[in-house]
């Protein structure tokens, strides 16, 4: 998630407070803060980012794995957003 790290990693000096409110890569469970639609938006954001083909593939692999992980969760857990 290197392209996100500039703004979404509290451990970096370049972190943006508004970006950290969305998700923080410094947290182990950072993806749990993202709704299904926000994960889709992440894919769209990366489409515009300057990334290599292998970086894009890594992001796509991650997103597919995260959607698959969520798909097997019980609905009452899957549809619950984490409270910041």
C-alpha positions in Angstrom: 0.0 0.0 0.0 3.0 2.2 -0.6 1.1 4.9 -2.6 -1.3 5.4 0.4 1.5 5.6 2.9 2.3 9.3 2.3 -1.0 10.5 3.7 -2.5 7.4 5.4 0.3 6.3 7.8 0.4 8.0 11.2 4.1 7.0 11.4 5.0 9.2 8.5 5.7 13.0 8.9 3.7 13.5 5.7 0.5 12.0 7.2 -2.6 14.1 6.6 -5.1 14.2 9.6 -8.1 14.1 7.3 -6.7 11.0 5.5 -6.0 9.3 8.8 -9.6 9.7 9.8 -10.5 7.5 6.8 -7.8 4.8 7.5 -4.4 4.5 9.0 -1.9 2.0 7.6 -0.1 2.1 11.0 -3.0 0.1 12.4 -2.9 -3.7 11.9 -6.6 -3.8 11.0 -6.7 -0.6 8.9 -8.9 -2.1 6.3 -11.7 -2.8 8.7 -12.4 1.0 8.7 -13.3 0.9 5.0 -16.8 0.1 3.8 -17.4 -1.9 0.7 -17.9 1.3 -1.3 -14.7 2.8 0.1 -12.8 -0.3 -1.0 -14.2 0.2 -4.5 -13.2 3.9 -4.3 -9.7 2.8 -3.4 -9.5 0.8 -6.7 -10.6 4.0 -8.6 -8.0 6.1 -6.8 -5.2 3.7 -7.8 -6.3 3.8 -11.4 -5.2 7.5 -11.4 -2.0 6.9 -9.4 1.5 6.6 -10.9 2.2 3.0 -10.2 3.9 0.1 -11.9 2.0 -2.8 -13.3 3.2 -5.0 -10.5 2.1 -2.5 -7.9 -1.4 -2.3 -9.4 -1.6 -6.1 -9.5 -0.6 -6.2 -5.8 -3.4 -3.7 -4.9 -5.9 -5.6 -7.0 -4.8 -8.9 -5.3 -5.2 -7.3 -1.9 -8.7 -5.9 -2.7 -9.9 -9.2 -4.0 -8.6 -11.0 -0.9 -10.3 -8.4 1.4 -13.6 -8.7 -0.4 -13.4 -12.5 -0.2 -12.5 -12.4 3.5 -15.5 -10.2 4.2 -17.8 -12.3 2.1 -17.6 -15.3 4.5 -18.3 -13.2 7.6 -21.7 -13.3 9.2 -23.9 -10.4 7.9 -24.1 -8.8 11.4 -20.3 -8.5 11.4 -19.7 -7.9 7.7 -22.0 -4.9 7.6 -20.7 -3.2 10.8 -18.3 -0.3 10.5 -15.6 0.1 13.0 -16.0 3.0 15.3 -12.9 5.2 15.3 
